[in-house]
Amino acid sequence: MPPRWQRAPTSSPDLSALSVGPSSVPDMVTVLLFPSVLGVRAGITDTAERLRAAGHDVRVVDVLEGRTFDDTAPALDHQRSLSAEHLHAVATAAFDDVSGPFVTVGFSAGCALAEWSAAQRPGDVRGVVLVGGALPMQYVEASWPPGVPAQTHATRDDPFDDGPEIAAEFRSDVKAAGGEVEVFTYDGSGHLFNDPSLPAEFQPADAEQLYERLLEFVAR
């Protein structure tokens, strides 16, 4: 079973996708960002700014409609109040009008929605980047898009680590579909380690390395 912070929720409040402004670069890639259960905090906005500065169109799928949390427990309670069907509808609204290639980037619980979204547009998705979480496709109830590569980023002592078996099954799903997985492991225990608004988790040097690797991946 998937961990409790990633399990499918059960009810359906109104949600929307927040679009972060377009770029003027003609050959840009659209990037869909899926936040953790804590919402659109500095780690998400910083990521969006880095990608936009590189010339990409960025859309932040804000399933919490601007709400943020400082603590995991109430955030998890709120996440469980959101139905999987409705979250999928929000994600679909975010990528439905994307006419060209796109990449999905998920953080923590947002990784599952990043994987699901990629599976819905196998002809257009170019890659998937997962920070602090990667689920086997059986839990996402979809198939990995053929030939699509992935990156995973996590700290060695991440308290939300699902264990080597889950990670191995995810990699197997990607490879079975003809894709490659780059696995990056950082020392430390920060879960959302690129978020400066979470001082107990923030690892600034590793955050910079994450951004370098993310930008290189999206540029391919």
Disulfide bonds with the S-S distance in Angstrom:
none
